[in-house]
Amino acid sequence: MREESRPEGDVIIRQDDDPDDLYVVRRGSVGLTVSDEFGHLRRLPSLGPGEWFGELGLLHGTKRLGTLTAETPVVLWRIDGRAFLDALTTIDGRPPGMRLADARLVRTHPTLHRHVQASK
């Protein structure tokens, strides 16, 4: 894990990029926008200190599902994606964070969530 600072307006994750790392907000605010499969842009609630992002692409092996931008100067903890996945132990064949990841996927991309559930 490493700490990094990002200035206001900096794009941290861009939708459709390959997943790399998990991020935890230490200070500041991060905005989330999502373009759904129909091209409609939605703004979701901001993320603040103690909240994290980037887990969906890592856990589901998908492209990034939203764009996250620093709304204020932010300090982040950046956790290597491979280390994050290696640290998870499986319970009943699923990583313990999958319920939380599934809940976030329902909120951001309900159609994709139904597709992921059907493929299990």
MIBAKE-692485 format. One record per atom (N, C-alpha, C, O): residue number from 1; residue in one letter; x, z negated, y negated. Coordinates in nm, 3 decimals, always signed. Layout:
! residues N
[fitor NUM; A; [X; Z; Y]]
...
//
This chain:
! residues 120
[fitor 1; M; [+0.085; +0.000; +0.117]]
[fitor 1; M; [+0.000; +0.000; +0.000]]
[fitor 1; M; [+0.090; +0.000; -0.123]]
[fitor 1; M; [+0.194; -0.066; -0.128]]
[fitor 2; R; [+0.046; +0.075; -0.222]]
[fitor 2; R; [+0.120; +0.074; -0.348]]
[fitor 2; R; [+0.020; +0.068; -0.464]]
[fitor 2; R; [-0.093; +0.116; -0.455]]
[fitor 3; E; [+0.064; +0.008; -0.572]]
[fitor 3; E; [-0.020; -0.001; -0.691]]
[fitor 3; E; [+0.010; +0.116; -0.782]]
[fitor 3; E; [+0.126; +0.154; -0.800]]
[fitor 4; E; [-0.096; +0.174; -0.839]]
[fitor 4; E; [-0.074; +0.282; -0.934]]
[fitor 4; E; [-0.175; +0.272; -1.047]]
[fitor 4; E; [-0.288; +0.227; -1.028]]
[fitor 5; S; [-0.132; +0.313; -1.164]]
[fitor 5; S; [-0.219; +0.313; -1.283]]
[fitor 5; S; [-0.258; +0.456; -1.314]]
[fitor 5; S; [-0.178; +0.549; -1.299]]
[fitor 6; R; [-0.382; +0.473; -1.358]]
[fitor 6; R; [-0.432; +0.605; -1.396]]
[fitor 6; R; [-0.496; +0.594; -1.534]]
[fitor 6; R; [-0.568; +0.498; -1.561]]
[fitor 7; P; [-0.472; +0.691; -1.622]]
[fitor 7; P; [-0.532; +0.688; -1.755]]
[fitor 7; P; [-0.680; +0.728; -1.752]]
[fitor 7; P; [-0.725; +0.792; -1.657]]
[fitor 8; E; [-0.752; +0.690; -1.853]]
[fitor 8; E; [-0.892; +0.730; -1.867]]
[fitor 8; E; [-0.902; +0.882; -1.859]]
[fitor 8; E; [-0.822; +0.954; -1.921]]
[fitor 9; G; [-1.000; +0.931; -1.783]]
[fitor 9; G; [-1.023; +1.075; -1.768]]
[fitor 9; G; [-0.947; +1.140; -1.654]]
[fitor 9; G; [-0.971; +1.256; -1.622]]
[fitor 10; D; [-0.856; +1.067; -1.591]]
[fitor 10; D; [-0.777; +1.123; -1.482]]
[fitor 10; D; [-0.863; +1.139; -1.356]]
[fitor 10; D; [-0.931; +1.044; -1.317]]
[fitor 11; V; [-0.860; +1.256; -1.293]]
[fitor 11; V; [-0.931; +1.278; -1.167]]
[fitor 11; V; [-0.845; +1.221; -1.054]]
[fitor 11; V; [-0.731; +1.262; -1.035]]
[fitor 12; I; [-0.902; +1.126; -0.981]]
[fitor 12; I; [-0.829; +1.058; -0.873]]
[fitor 12; I; [-0.850; +1.132; -0.742]]
[fitor 12; I; [-0.756; +1.157; -0.666]]
[fitor 13; I; [-0.974; +1.168; -0.716]]
[fitor 13; I; [-1.012; +1.245; -0.597]]
[fitor 13; I; [-1.105; +1.357; -0.645]]
[fitor 13; I; [-1.194; +1.334; -0.726]]
[fitor 14; R; [-1.083; +1.476; -0.594]]
[fitor 14; R; [-1.169; +1.589; -0.629]]
[fitor 14; R; [-1.250; +1.630; -0.506]]
[fitor 14; R; [-1.196; +1.641; -0.395]]
[fitor 15; Q; [-1.379; +1.651; -0.526]]
[fitor 15; Q; [-1.466; +1.693; -0.416]]
[fitor 15; Q; [-1.408; +1.816; -0.348]]
[fitor 15; Q; [-1.359; +1.908; -0.414]]
[fitor 16; D; [-1.416; +1.818; -0.215]]
[fitor 16; D; [-1.371; +1.926; -0.127]]
[fitor 16; D; [-1.220; +1.927; -0.100]]
[fitor 16; D; [-1.172; +2.011; -0.025]]
[fitor 17; D; [-1.146; +1.833; -0.160]]
[fitor 17; D; [-1.005; +1.820; -0.124]]
[fitor 17; D; [-0.994; +1.758; +0.015]]
[fitor 17; D; [-1.088; +1.695; +0.063]]
[fitor 18; D; [-0.879; +1.777; +0.080]]
[fitor 18; D; [-0.854; +1.711; +0.208]]
[fitor 18; D; [-0.836; +1.562; +0.185]]
[fitor 18; D; [-0.781; +1.522; +0.082]]
[fitor 19; P; [-0.881; +1.478; +0.279]]
[fitor 19; P; [-0.863; +1.334; +0.263]]
[fitor 19; P; [-0.716; +1.295; +0.279]]
[fitor 19; P; [-0.643; +1.352; +0.360]]
[fitor 20; D; [-0.675; +1.197; +0.201]]
[fitor 20; D; [-0.537; +1.150; +0.215]]
[fitor 20; D; [-0.532; +0.998; +0.227]]
[fitor 20; D; [-0.485; +0.946; +0.328]]
[fitor 21; D; [-0.578; +0.926; +0.126]]
[fitor 21; D; [-0.561; +0.782; +0.121]]
[fitor 21; D; [-0.692; +0.711; +0.088]]
[fitor 21; D; [-0.791; +0.773; +0.051]]
[fitor 22; L; [-0.688; +0.580; +0.102]]
[fitor 22; L; [-0.797; +0.490; +0.064]]
[fitor 22; L; [-0.755; +0.423; -0.066]]
[fitor 22; L; [-0.638; +0.389; -0.081]]
[fitor 23; Y; [-0.848; +0.402; -0.158]]
[fitor 23; Y; [-0.819; +0.343; -0.288]]
[fitor 23; Y; [-0.906; +0.219; -0.309]]
[fitor 23; Y; [-1.023; +0.217; -0.272]]
[fitor 24; V; [-0.846; +0.116; -0.368]]
[fitor 24; V; [-0.919; -0.005; -0.406]]
[fitor 24; V; [-0.900; -0.021; -0.557]]
[fitor 24; V; [-0.788; -0.015; -0.607]]
[fitor 25; V; [-1.011; -0.040; -0.628]]
[fitor 25; V; [-1.005; -0.059; -0.772]]
[fitor 25; V; [-0.964; -0.203; -0.801]]
[fitor 25; V; [-1.032; -0.297; -0.760]]
[fitor 26; R; [-0.853; -0.220; -0.871]]
[fitor 26; R; [-0.807; -0.354; -0.911]]
[fitor 26; R; [-0.857; -0.389; -1.051]]
[fitor 26; R; [-0.906; -0.499; -1.074]]
[fitor 27; R; [-0.844; -0.293; -1.145]]
[fitor 27; R; [-0.892; -0.312; -1.281]]
[fitor 27; R; [-0.947; -0.181; -1.331]]
[fitor 27; R; [-0.898; -0.073; -1.296]]
[fitor 28; G; [-1.050; -0.191; -1.413]]
[fitor 28; G; [-1.108; -0.072; -1.474]]
[fitor 28; G; [-1.232; -0.023; -1.401]]
[fitor 28; G; [-1.290; -0.094; -1.319]]
[fitor 29; S; [-1.270; +0.100; -1.434]]
[fitor 29; S; [-1.395; +0.157; -1.383]]
[fitor 29; S; [-1.371; +0.303; -1.343]]
[fitor 29; S; [-1.303; +0.378; -1.413]]
[fitor 30; V; [-1.429; +0.340; -1.229]]
[fitor 30; V; [-1.415; +0.476; -1.175]]
[fitor 30; V; [-1.555; +0.536; -1.162]]
[fitor 30; V; [-1.644; +0.476; -1.101]]
[fitor 31; G; [-1.573; +0.655; -1.218]]
[fitor 31; G; [-1.701; +0.725; -1.209]]
[fitor 31; G; [-1.704; +0.817; -1.088]]
[fitor 31; G; [-1.602; +0.873; -1.048]]
[fitor 32; L; [-1.822; +0.830; -1.029]]
[fitor 32; L; [-1.840; +0.913; -0.910]]
[fitor 32; L; [-1.946; +1.018; -0.937]]
[fitor 32; L; [-2.059; +0.986; -0.975]]
[fitor 33; T; [-1.909; +1.146; -0.917]]
[fitor 33; T; [-2.006; +1.255; -0.924]]
[fitor 33; T; [-2.001; +1.330; -0.791]]
[fitor 33; T; [-1.896; +1.345; -0.729]]
[fitor 34; V; [-2.118; +1.376; -0.750]]
[fitor 34; V; [-2.132; +1.444; -0.622]]
[fitor 34; V; [-2.212; +1.572; -0.643]]
[fitor 34; V; [-2.318; +1.570; -0.705]]
[fitor 35; S; [-2.160; +1.682; -0.592]]
[fitor 35; S; [-2.234; +1.807; -0.591]]
[fitor 35; S; [-2.285; +1.826; -0.449]]
[fitor 35; S; [-2.207; +1.838; -0.355]]
[fitor 36; D; [-2.418; +1.828; -0.434]]
[fitor 36; D; [-2.474; +1.837; -0.299]]
[fitor 36; D; [-2.468; +1.981; -0.247]]
[fitor 36; D; [-2.417; +2.070; -0.315]]
[fitor 37; E; [-2.520; +2.000; -0.128]]
[fitor 37; E; [-2.510; +2.132; -0.063]]
[fitor 37; E; [-2.587; +2.241; -0.137]]
[fitor 37; E; [-2.570; +2.359; -0.107]]
[fitor 38; F; [-2.672; +2.202; -0.234]]
[fitor 38; F; [-2.747; +2.299; -0.313]]
[fitor 38; F; [-2.684; +2.321; -0.450]]
[fitor 38; F; [-2.737; +2.396; -0.532]]
[fitor 39; G; [-2.569; +2.256; -0.475]]
[fitor 39; G; [-2.500; +2.270; -0.602]]
[fitor 39; G; [-2.549; +2.180; -0.713]]
[fitor 39; G; [-2.506; +2.193; -0.827]]
[fitor 40; H; [-2.640; +2.087; -0.680]]
[fitor 40; H; [-2.691; +1.993; -0.781]]
[fitor 40; H; [-2.589; +1.881; -0.801]]
[fitor 40; H; [-2.547; +1.816; -0.705]]
[fitor 41; L; [-2.550; +1.859; -0.926]]
[fitor 41; L; [-2.453; +1.755; -0.959]]
[fitor 41; L; [-2.526; +1.624; -0.987]]
[fitor 41; L; [-2.618; +1.619; -1.069]]
[fitor 42; R; [-2.485; +1.518; -0.918]]
[fitor 42; R; [-2.544; +1.385; -0.938]]
[fitor 42; R; [-2.434; +1.287; -0.976]]
[fitor 42; R; [-2.323; +1.292; -0.923]]
[fitor 43; R; [-2.467; +1.198; -1.068]]
[fitor 43; R; [-2.376; +1.090; -1.104]]
[fitor 43; R; [-2.426; +0.965; -1.034]]
[fitor 43; R; [-2.543; +0.926; -1.048]]
[fitor 44; L; [-2.338; +0.902; -0.959]]
[fitor 44; L; [-2.372; +0.780; -0.886]]
[fitor 44; L; [-2.314; +0.660; -0.960]]
[fitor 44; L; [-2.231; +0.677; -1.050]]
[fitor 45; P; [-2.355; +0.538; -0.923]]
[fitor 45; P; [-2.304; +0.421; -0.994]]
[fitor 45; P; [-2.151; +0.413; -0.992]]
[fitor 45; P; [-2.086; +0.449; -0.894]]
[fitor 46; S; [-2.098; +0.364; -1.103]]
[fitor 46; S; [-1.952; +0.348; -1.117]]
[fitor 46; S; [-1.900; +0.244; -1.020]]
[fitor 46; S; [-1.974; +0.157; -0.974]]
[fitor 47; L; [-1.772; +0.253; -0.989]]
[fitor 47; L; [-1.705; +0.156; -0.903]]
[fitor 47; L; [-1.612; +0.072; -0.990]]
[fitor 47; L; [-1.544; +0.125; -1.078]]
[fitor 48; G; [-1.611; -0.058; -0.965]]
[fitor 48; G; [-1.528; -0.148; -1.043]]
[fitor 48; G; [-1.437; -0.231; -0.955]]
[fitor 48; G; [-1.423; -0.204; -0.836]]
[fitor 49; P; [-1.376; -0.332; -1.013]]
[fitor 49; P; [-1.280; -0.416; -0.940]]
[fitor 49; P; [-1.335; -0.468; -0.807]]
[fitor 49; P; [-1.446; -0.519; -0.800]]
[fitor 50; G; [-1.253; -0.452; -0.704]]
[fitor 50; G; [-1.289; -0.497; -0.569]]
[fitor 50; G; [-1.360; -0.391; -0.486]]
[fitor 50; G; [-1.377; -0.409; -0.365]]
[fitor 51; E; [-1.401; -0.281; -0.548]]
[fitor 51; E; [-1.468; -0.175; -0.472]]
[fitor 51; E; [-1.364; -0.071; -0.431]]
[fitor 51; E; [-1.258; -0.061; -0.492]]
[fitor 52; W; [-1.396; +0.005; -0.327]]
[fitor 52; W; [-1.302; +0.102; -0.273]]
[fitor 52; W; [-1.369; +0.235; -0.254]]
[fitor 52; W; [-1.492; +0.246; -0.256]]
[fitor 53; F; [-1.286; +0.337; -0.234]]
[fitor 53; F; [-1.336; +0.471; -0.210]]
[fitor 53; F; [-1.231; +0.551; -0.134]]
[fitor 53; F; [-1.113; +0.515; -0.131]]
[fitor 54; G; [-1.276; +0.659; -0.074]]
[fitor 54; G; [-1.187; +0.746; +0.002]]
[fitor 54; G; [-1.199; +0.729; +0.152]]
[fitor 54; G; [-1.137; +0.803; +0.229]]
[fitor 55; E; [-1.278; +0.631; +0.195]]
[fitor 55; E; [-1.288; +0.603; +0.339]]
[fitor 55; E; [-1.371; +0.706; +0.415]]
[fitor 55; E; [-1.347; +0.730; +0.533]]
[fitor 56; L; [-1.469; +0.768; +0.348]]
[fitor 56; L; [-1.557; +0.860; +0.420]]
[fitor 56; L; [-1.481; +0.979; +0.478]]
[fitor 56; L; [-1.498; +1.012; +0.595]]
[fitor 57; G; [-1.399; +1.043; +0.397]]
[fitor 57; G; [-1.321; +1.156; +0.447]]
[fitor 57; G; [-1.226; +1.116; +0.558]]
[fitor 57; G; [-1.208; +1.190; +0.654]]
[fitor 58; L; [-1.166; +0.998; +0.544]]
[fitor 58; L; [-1.073; +0.951; +0.647]]
[fitor 58; L; [-1.146; +0.919; +0.777]]
[fitor 58; L; [-1.102; +0.960; +0.885]]
[fitor 59; L; [-1.256; +0.845; +0.768]]
[fitor 59; L; [-1.327; +0.801; +0.888]]
[fitor 59; L; [-1.402; +0.914; +0.958]]
[fitor 59; L; [-1.412; +0.916; +1.081]]
[fitor 60; H; [-1.455; +1.008; +0.879]]
[fitor 60; H; [-1.535; +1.116; +0.938]]
[fitor 60; H; [-1.455; +1.245; +0.955]]
[fitor 60; H; [-1.505; +1.341; +1.014]]
[fitor 61; G; [-1.332; +1.249; +0.904]]
[fitor 61; G; [-1.250; +1.370; +0.917]]
[fitor 61; G; [-1.307; +1.487; +0.839]]
[fitor 61; G; [-1.300; +1.601; +0.885]]
[fitor 62; T; [-1.364; +1.460; +0.722]]
[fitor 62; T; [-1.425; +1.564; +0.640]]
[fitor 62; T; [-1.350; +1.580; +0.509]]
[fitor 62; T; [-1.268; +1.496; +0.472]]
[fitor 63; K; [-1.378; +1.688; +0.440]]
[fitor 63; K; [-1.328; +1.706; +0.304]]
[fitor 63; K; [-1.386; +1.596; +0.216]]
[fitor 63; K; [-1.484; +1.531; +0.254]]
[fitor 64; R; [-1.325; +1.574; +0.100]]
[fitor 64; R; [-1.375; +1.474; +0.006]]
[fitor 64; R; [-1.517; +1.511; -0.036]]
[fitor 64; R; [-1.546; +1.627; -0.065]]
[fitor 65; L; [-1.604; +1.411; -0.039]]
[fitor 65; L; [-1.747; +1.434; -0.062]]
[fitor 65; L; [-1.790; +1.414; -0.206]]
[fitor 65; L; [-1.907; +1.435; -0.239]]
[fitor 66; G; [-1.699; +1.373; -0.293]]
[fitor 66; G; [-1.731; +1.353; -0.433]]
[fitor 66; G; [-1.605; +1.355; -0.517]]
[fitor 66; G; [-1.494; +1.353; -0.465]]
[fitor 67; T; [-1.625; +1.359; -0.649]]
[fitor 67; T; [-1.514; +1.354; -0.743]]
[fitor 67; T; [-1.514; +1.218; -0.809]]
[fitor 67; T; [-1.617; +1.173; -0.860]]
[fitor 68; L; [-1.400; +1.152; -0.809]]
[fitor 68; L; [-1.386; +1.020; -0.870]]
[fitor 68; L; [-1.287; +1.031; -0.985]]
[fitor 68; L; [-1.175; +1.079; -0.970]]
[fitor 69; T; [-1.333; +0.984; -1.101]]
[fitor 69; T; [-1.258; +0.998; -1.225]]
[fitor 69; T; [-1.247; +0.862; -1.293]]
[fitor 69; T; [-1.344; +0.786; -1.295]]
[fitor 70; A; [-1.130; +0.832; -1.348]]
[fitor 70; A; [-1.110; +0.706; -1.420]]
[fitor 70; A; [-1.195; +0.708; -1.547]]
[fitor 70; A; [-1.174; +0.792; -1.635]]
[fitor 71; E; [-1.291; +0.616; -1.557]]
[fitor 71; E; [-1.374; +0.605; -1.678]]
[fitor 71; E; [-1.302; +0.527; -1.787]]
[fitor 71; E; [-1.327; +0.546; -1.906]]
[fitor 72; T; [-1.212; +0.440; -1.745]]
[fitor 72; T; [-1.128; +0.360; -1.833]]
[fitor 72; T; [-0.988; +0.368; -1.773]]
[fitor 72; T; [-0.972; +0.422; -1.663]]
[fitor 73; P; [-0.888; +0.318; -1.840]]
[fitor 73; P; [-0.760; +0.305; -1.770]]
[fitor 73; P; [-0.783; +0.218; -1.645]]
[fitor 73; P; [-0.846; +0.112; -1.655]]
[fitor 74; V; [-0.734; +0.262; -1.530]]
[fitor 74; V; [-0.756; +0.187; -1.406]]
[fitor 74; V; [-0.624; +0.155; -1.338]]
[fitor 74; V; [-0.524; +0.226; -1.352]]
[fitor 75; V; [-0.627; +0.045; -1.264]]
[fitor 75; V; [-0.518; +0.008; -1.174]]
[fitor 75; V; [-0.577; +0.011; -1.035]]
[fitor 75; V; [-0.680; -0.052; -1.009]]
[fitor 76; L; [-0.513; +0.085; -0.946]]
[fitor 76; L; [-0.562; +0.103; -0.809]]
[fitor 76; L; [-0.459; +0.054; -0.710]]
[fitor 76; L; [-0.338; +0.057; -0.735]]
[fitor 77; W; [-0.508; +0.008; -0.597]]
[fitor 77; W; [-0.422; -0.008; -0.480]]
[fitor 77; W; [-0.447; +0.116; -0.397]]
[fitor 77; W; [-0.562; +0.148; -0.365]]
[fitor 78; R; [-0.342; +0.186; -0.361]]
[fitor 78; R; [-0.353; +0.308; -0.281]]
[fitor 78; R; [-0.296; +0.278; -0.143]]
[fitor 78; R; [-0.179; +0.243; -0.129]]
[fitor 79; I; [-0.381; +0.293; -0.043]]
[fitor 79; I; [-0.344; +0.262; +0.095]]
[fitor 79; I; [-0.332; +0.393; +0.173]]
[fitor 79; I; [-0.426; +0.472; +0.177]]
[fitor 80; D; [-0.217; +0.414; +0.233]]
[fitor 80; D; [-0.193; +0.535; +0.311]]
[fitor 80; D; [-0.305; +0.554; +0.413]]
[fitor 80; D; [-0.338; +0.463; +0.489]]
[fitor 81; G; [-0.363; +0.674; +0.414]]
[fitor 81; G; [-0.476; +0.702; +0.503]]
[fitor 81; G; [-0.445; +0.683; +0.649]]
[fitor 81; G; [-0.528; +0.627; +0.722]]
[fitor 82; R; [-0.330; +0.726; +0.694]]
[fitor 82; R; [-0.292; +0.711; +0.835]]
[fitor 82; R; [-0.277; +0.563; +0.869]]
[fitor 82; R; [-0.322; +0.519; +0.975]]
[fitor 83; A; [-0.215; +0.485; +0.779]]
[fitor 83; A; [-0.200; +0.341; +0.802]]
[fitor 83; A; [-0.337; +0.273; +0.807]]
[fitor 83; A; [-0.359; +0.184; +0.888]]
[fitor 84; F; [-0.429; +0.317; +0.719]]
[fitor 84; F; [-0.564; +0.262; +0.718]]
[fitor 84; F; [-0.632; +0.286; +0.852]]
[fitor 84; F; [-0.690; +0.195; +0.911]]
[fitor 85; L; [-0.626; +0.410; +0.901]]
[fitor 85; L; [-0.691; +0.443; +1.028]]
[fitor 85; L; [-0.625; +0.371; +1.145]]
[fitor 85; L; [-0.694; +0.325; +1.236]]
[fitor 86; D; [-0.492; +0.361; +1.142]]
[fitor 86; D; [-0.420; +0.291; +1.249]]
[fitor 86; D; [-0.454; +0.142; +1.253]]
[fitor 86; D; [-0.453; +0.080; +1.359]]
[fitor 87; A; [-0.484; +0.086; +1.135]]
[fitor 87; A; [-0.513; -0.058; +1.127]]
[fitor 87; A; [-0.651; -0.093; +1.184]]
[fitor 87; A; [-0.676; -0.208; +1.220]]
[fitor 88; L; [-0.738; +0.006; +1.191]]
[fitor 88; L; [-0.872; -0.021; +1.243]]
[fitor 88; L; [-0.868; -0.034; +1.395]]
[fitor 88; L; [-0.805; +0.047; +1.464]]
[fitor 89; T; [-0.934; -0.134; +1.444]]
[fitor 89; T; [-0.951; -0.144; +1.589]]
[fitor 89; T; [-1.091; -0.099; +1.621]]
[fitor 89; T; [-1.181; -0.110; +1.537]]
[fitor 90; T; [-1.112; -0.049; +1.739]]
[fitor 90; T; [-1.245; -0.001; +1.773]]
[fitor 90; T; [-1.327; -0.110; +1.840]]
[fitor 90; T; [-1.277; -0.192; +1.916]]
[fitor 91; I; [-1.454; -0.106; +1.808]]
[fitor 91; I; [-1.552; -0.195; +1.869]]
[fitor 91; I; [-1.661; -0.103; +1.922]]
[fitor 91; I; [-1.723; -0.030; +1.844]]
[fitor 92; D; [-1.686; -0.106; +2.050]]
[fitor 92; D; [-1.784; -0.017; +2.112]]
[fitor 92; D; [-1.757; +0.129; +2.076]]
[fitor 92; D; [-1.850; +0.207; +2.056]]
[fitor 93; G; [-1.628; +0.166; +2.068]]
[fitor 93; G; [-1.593; +0.304; +2.042]]
[fitor 93; G; [-1.600; +0.347; +1.897]]
[fitor 93; G; [-1.569; +0.462; +1.866]]
[fitor 94; R; [-1.640; +0.256; +1.806]]
[fitor 94; R; [-1.650; +0.291; +1.664]]
[fitor 94; R; [-1.567; +0.193; +1.581]]
[fitor 94; R; [-1.568; +0.073; +1.608]]
[fitor 95; P; [-1.494; +0.243; +1.481]]
[fitor 95; P; [-1.424; +0.152; +1.392]]
[fitor 95; P; [-1.523; +0.058; +1.323]]
[fitor 95; P; [-1.636; +0.099; +1.294]]
[fitor 96; P; [-1.485; -0.067; +1.296]]
[fitor 96; P; [-1.578; -0.164; +1.237]]
[fitor 96; P; [-1.628; -0.123; +1.100]]
[fitor 96; P; [-1.736; -0.168; +1.059]]
[fitor 97; G; [-1.556; -0.041; +1.026]]
[fitor 97; G; [-1.601; +0.001; +0.894]]
[fitor 97; G; [-1.701; +0.114; +0.895]]
[fitor 97; G; [-1.747; +0.156; +0.789]]
[fitor 98; M; [-1.737; +0.165; +1.013]]
[fitor 98; M; [-1.824; +0.281; +1.019]]
[fitor 98; M; [-1.965; +0.254; +0.967]]
[fitor 98; M; [-2.027; +0.342; +0.909]]
[fitor 99; R; [-2.018; +0.132; +0.987]]
[fitor 99; R; [-2.153; +0.104; +0.935]]
[fitor 99; R; [-2.156; +0.117; +0.783]]
[fitor 99; R; [-2.248; +0.175; +0.726]]
[fitor 100; L; [-2.054; +0.062; +0.718]]
[fitor 100; L; [-2.045; +0.071; +0.573]]
[fitor 100; L; [-2.026; +0.217; +0.531]]
[fitor 100; L; [-2.088; +0.262; +0.435]]
[fitor 101; A; [-1.941; +0.289; +0.600]]
[fitor 101; A; [-1.919; +0.430; +0.569]]
[fitor 101; A; [-2.047; +0.510; +0.590]]
[fitor 101; A; [-2.078; +0.598; +0.509]]
[fitor 102; D; [-2.121; +0.482; +0.696]]
[fitor 102; D; [-2.248; +0.551; +0.721]]
[fitor 102; D; [-2.347; +0.523; +0.609]]
[fitor 102; D; [-2.418; +0.614; +0.565]]
[fitor 103; A; [-2.353; +0.398; +0.561]]
[fitor 103; A; [-2.446; +0.362; +0.453]]
[fitor 103; A; [-2.411; +0.438; +0.326]]
[fitor 103; A; [-2.500; +0.484; +0.255]]
[fitor 104; R; [-2.283; +0.452; +0.297]]
[fitor 104; R; [-2.242; +0.527; +0.178]]
[fitor 104; R; [-2.271; +0.675; +0.195]]
[fitor 104; R; [-2.311; +0.742; +0.099]]
[fitor 105; L; [-2.253; +0.729; +0.315]]
[fitor 105; L; [-2.281; +0.869; +0.341]]
[fitor 105; L; [-2.430; +0.899; +0.323]]
[fitor 105; L; [-2.466; +1.005; +0.272]]
[fitor 106; V; [-2.517; +0.807; +0.364]]
[fitor 106; V; [-2.661; +0.823; +0.345]]
[fitor 106; V; [-2.692; +0.836; +0.196]]
[fitor 106; V; [-2.775; +0.917; +0.156]]
[fitor 107; R; [-2.624; +0.755; +0.113]]
[fitor 107; R; [-2.651; +0.754; -0.030]]
[fitor 107; R; [-2.597; +0.879; -0.099]]
[fitor 107; R; [-2.663; +0.932; -0.189]]
[fitor 108; T; [-2.482; +0.926; -0.059]]
[fitor 108; T; [-2.420; +1.038; -0.130]]
[fitor 108; T; [-2.459; +1.175; -0.075]]
[fitor 108; T; [-2.475; +1.269; -0.152]]
[fitor 109; H; [-2.475; +1.186; +0.056]]
[fitor 109; H; [-2.505; +1.315; +0.120]]
[fitor 109; H; [-2.602; +1.294; +0.237]]
[fitor 109; H; [-2.560; +1.300; +0.353]]
[fitor 110; P; [-2.730; +1.269; +0.208]]
[fitor 110; P; [-2.825; +1.240; +0.317]]
[fitor 110; P; [-2.834; +1.350; +0.422]]
[fitor 110; P; [-2.848; +1.321; +0.541]]
[fitor 111; T; [-2.825; +1.477; +0.382]]
[fitor 111; T; [-2.835; +1.586; +0.478]]
[fitor 111; T; [-2.714; +1.585; +0.570]]
[fitor 111; T; [-2.729; +1.603; +0.691]]
[fitor 112; L; [-2.596; +1.565; +0.516]]
[fitor 112; L; [-2.474; +1.560; +0.596]]
[fitor 112; L; [-2.480; +1.442; +0.692]]
[fitor 112; L; [-2.437; +1.453; +0.807]]
[fitor 113; H; [-2.533; +1.329; +0.647]]
[fitor 113; H; [-2.543; +1.211; +0.734]]
[fitor 113; H; [-2.629; +1.243; +0.856]]
[fitor 113; H; [-2.594; +1.206; +0.968]]
[fitor 114; R; [-2.740; +1.311; +0.835]]
[fitor 114; R; [-2.827; +1.347; +0.949]]
[fitor 114; R; [-2.751; +1.437; +1.046]]
[fitor 114; R; [-2.765; +1.423; +1.167]]
[fitor 115; H; [-2.670; +1.530; +0.993]]
[fitor 115; H; [-2.591; +1.621; +1.077]]
[fitor 115; H; [-2.487; +1.541; +1.157]]
[fitor 115; H; [-2.468; +1.566; +1.276]]
[fitor 116; V; [-2.419; +1.446; +1.092]]
[fitor 116; V; [-2.318; +1.365; +1.161]]
[fitor 116; V; [-2.383; +1.283; +1.271]]
[fitor 116; V; [-2.328; +1.271; +1.381]]
[fitor 117; Q; [-2.500; +1.224; +1.244]]
[fitor 117; Q; [-2.569; +1.144; +1.343]]
[fitor 117; Q; [-2.613; +1.228; +1.462]]
[fitor 117; Q; [-2.607; +1.183; +1.577]]
[fitor 118; A; [-2.657; +1.350; +1.435]]
[fitor 118; A; [-2.704; +1.438; +1.543]]
[fitor 118; A; [-2.590; +1.481; +1.634]]
[fitor 118; A; [-2.611; +1.508; +1.752]]
[fitor 119; S; [-2.469; +1.488; +1.580]]
[fitor 119; S; [-2.355; +1.534; +1.660]]
[fitor 119; S; [-2.293; +1.425; +1.743]]
[fitor 119; S; [-2.202; +1.453; +1.822]]
[fitor 120; K; [-2.339; +1.300; +1.729]]
[fitor 120; K; [-2.281; +1.189; +1.807]]
[fitor 120; K; [-2.337; +1.184; +1.947]]
[fitor 120; K; [-2.299; +1.097; +2.025]]
//
